[in-house]
Amino acid sequence: MLFNLNPNSTVNISEDIRGPKTTALVSATSTVSVALATNLLRATYNIFNAGTVTAFVREGAVVTSALYDFQIPPGFLYKEEFTSARYQGAISVITAAGTTSLLVSEGSLI
C-alpha cells in the first residue's frame, strides 16, 4: 500500500493488468524438469499436485528433494503471493521417487 504524505506532490501509479491464465499439465519425476519457463511478463502462478507423489519446487534450474523452496503434497495447491517483487525466472520441479502430475497455471501482464 502506498500513502502520499506530501499532498503537494504528484504520484503516478500505473496499474498492472493481467490477461487470462494459461494452464498446462506437467509430469514431475525424479529427474529435474521445468514447470514454468522464464517469463518476463509473469504476474502470478499456481501449481496443483493432481498426482500421488509429493513434488519439490524451486525457483531456478537447480532443485532436489533436499534443496527446494517448497513442497506440494498430493491434492494440495501452491499459490504464489506477489506481495513484493514478481519472480520471472524458470521454476523447476522434482520428486524423490516416482511420477506425479502437476496442473501449472500462469497469468501474464498485458
Secondary structure, DSSP 8 states (H G I E B T S, - for coil): ----S-TTS--------B---EEEEEEE-SS-EEEE---TTEEEEEEEE-SSS-EEEEESS---SSS-SEEE-TT-EEE---SS----S-EEEE-SSS-EEEEEEEEEB-
